[in-house]
Amino acid sequence: MISPDQVEAMIKAELPDAKVQVQDLTGGGDHYQVTVVSSAFAGKGLVQQHQMVYGAVRQAMSSEAIHALALKTYTPETWAATTS
């Protein structure tokens, strides 16, 4: 089982400027919904953005410590537009 804090730390290790919100969807520590806001996503498509996040948690996914990951990714500009 991986904690939400551990998931956040893995993502921030790859995307240091990221703002990360992690929700445990089942309480079992293996199904998460993650929102990531990073300037590293600028100029990248949604698939590329998700690949960057999956790359950060690859080891946990391959060992099945994380079974499911629902992603929402934003640049700081798109995040500002969705929250205003």
C-alpha positions in Angstrom: 0.0 0.0 0.0 1.2 3.5 -0.9 0.1 6.6 0.9 -1.2 9.7 -0.9 1.9 11.5 0.5 4.2 8.9 -1.2 2.4 9.3 -4.5 2.8 13.1 -4.2 6.5 12.7 -3.4 7.1 10.4 -6.5 5.4 13.0 -8.8 7.3 15.9 -7.3 10.6 14.0 -7.7 10.0 14.1 -11.5 8.2 17.4 -11.7 9.7 19.6 -8.9 7.4 22.6 -9.5 4.2 20.6 -9.5 1.3 21.3 -7.3 -0.2 17.8 -6.6 -3.5 16.8 -5.0 -3.9 13.1 -4.3 -7.2 11.4 -3.3 -7.5 7.8 -2.2 -10.7 6.7 -4.0 -11.3 3.4 -2.1 -9.5 3.8 1.2 -7.4 0.8 0.2 -4.3 2.7 -0.9 -4.2 1.5 -4.4 -6.8 3.5 -6.4 -6.1 7.2 -6.6 -7.3 10.4 -8.3 -4.5 12.8 -8.9 -4.5 16.4 -10.0 -1.2 17.8 -11.1 -0.4 21.4 -12.1 3.0 22.0 -13.6 4.7 24.4 -15.9 6.5 21.3 -17.4 3.2 20.6 -19.2 3.4 23.7 -21.3 3.3 23.0 -25.0 2.5 19.3 -24.4 -0.7 17.5 -25.3 -2.8 15.7 -22.7 -1.3 12.3 -23.6 2.2 13.6 -23.1 1.3 15.2 -19.8 -0.2 11.9 -18.5 2.9 10.0 -19.8 5.1 12.3 -17.7 3.0 11.6 -14.5 2.9 7.8 -15.3 6.6 7.9 -15.7 7.0 9.3 -12.2 4.9 6.5 -10.7 6.0 3.7 -13.1 7.6 1.5 -10.4 4.6 1.7 -8.1 2.3 0.9 -11.0 4.4 -2.0 -12.3 4.6 -3.6 -8.8 0.8 -3.1 -8.5 1.2 -1.0 -5.4 -0.9 1.4 -7.3 -3.7 -0.4 -9.2 -5.5 2.5 -10.7 -4.7 6.2 -11.3 -7.2 8.7 -12.6 -5.3 11.8 -13.8 -6.1 15.4 -14.3 -3.2 17.5 -15.6 -3.0 21.3 -16.1 -0.5 24.0 -16.8 -0.6 26.8 -14.3 -2.5 28.9 -16.9 -5.1 26.3 -17.6 -5.5 25.6 -13.9 -6.1 29.3 -13.3 -8.8 29.3 -16.0 -10.6 26.4 -14.5 -10.6 27.7 -11.0 -11.7 31.2 -11.7 
